[in-house]
Amino acid sequence: MKVHRATIEVLIDLYTQCHNVFDEEFHVETDDMDAMEAAAIDYMTSPVRARFCSLIKNLDDEVCQELIALMWIGRDGESHSFTEFEALKERVVPNQEIANELLAELRLPEQWRKGMQLLNIE
């Protein structure tokens, strides 16, 4: 694999910080739509979000393919061979929206960690 565990851990940390911006500012039980809109604007303009997106954008296409395939394997939760991982990776078409697609995954850190565990990535 081209992607390293350390890179994934950095991305997980940035992902978590990104989502904390919104979660800390908006409380669905008590806040109104104006509060949600303000929190969404802060989330979209967050320097942490910009850093996450910049890191993803500057990664090699193959690394982006591996990140998506790893997420799919982690979401599935079933054991996969490295050959199956490679086949999944080939199905990924790198594009400019990968960072946004990753940020939209509500359980991305869990999926990446599960994928690494299932593939025995140290």
N, C-alpha and C positions, 0 to 999 in steps of 0.2 A: 504494500500500500504506500501511496505517496503521502497521504495525510498522516500527521503524527498525533498521538494522543495529547501531547502538550498543546497543539494547535486547537484541538477540539475542546480541551478544558478552558482555554482562553475564550473561545467562541461561546461556550456555555456560560461563563462568567459575564460576558457582555450581554448575552441574551437575557440572563436573569436580571441584570441591572436595568436593561431596557424595559422589561415588563414591570419591574418595581416602580418605575416612574409613573406608569398609569395606575397600578394597583394602590400606590400610596396616596394618590390624589383623588381617585374616584371610588366611592362606595355605593354600590348599586342599591343597597337598602335605604340609604338616607339622602343621596345626592340627586339633583335634578338634571335635566338635559344640558343646561348651561355648564354645569360642573363637568359633565361627561365630555362636552365639546372642548372645554379648556384643558382637561386632562389629555384628551386625544391630540390636541395641538402640541402640548408639551412633550408628549410621547414622540410624535412625528418629527419634532425639531430638536430632540434630545441629542447632545453631543455623543452620548454613548451609542445611540442608534446609528448615528452617522459613522462612528468608528466601526461598528459591526458590519454595516453595509460596505464600507470601504475595504475592510479586510476581505470580505467575501468576493467583492468585485476584483480585487487584485490577486486572488488565488488562481492558480493554474486550472484550466477547464477540467482536467482529470481529477484534481482534488475536489472540485465542486461536485463532480459526478459521484465521487466516493462518499462525500457528506450526505448527499441525497439517498444513495443506495443504503448507507449505514442507517439512516433515519427509517427507511422502509423496513429494513430487517428488524430494527428495534421495535417498530410499530407492530409488526407481525408477531414477534415474540417466539417464533419457532426457530429451531436450530437450522443453520444454513452452512453449506460448505463454502470455501473460498471461491470455488468455481461458480457457484450460484451467485455469490456477491459480485463477481466480475460480470456475469450476465446481466444482473440488475443495473450495474453501473453503466453498461453499454446502452441501456434504455433511456438514460437521462440525457436530455438535450440542454446543454448549458445555455443560459440566457441572462439578460440583464435583470430579470426579476427574481433570481434565485434567493437573494438576501431577503426580499419581502416575503417570499414563499416560506423560507425558514422561520422568519419572525412570526408568521401566522400560525405556525404549529404550536399548539398549546402545551404539548408535552415533549418538546424537542430535546431538552437535556436528558430526560428519562429515556427517550428513544435512542439517542446517540450512545448513552452509557450501556443500555441493554444490547444494542447492536455490537458494541465493542466486546461486551462480555460473551455474546453468542459466537463471535468470530475469534475469541481468545486473543484480542489485541491488548498488548501490555502497554 
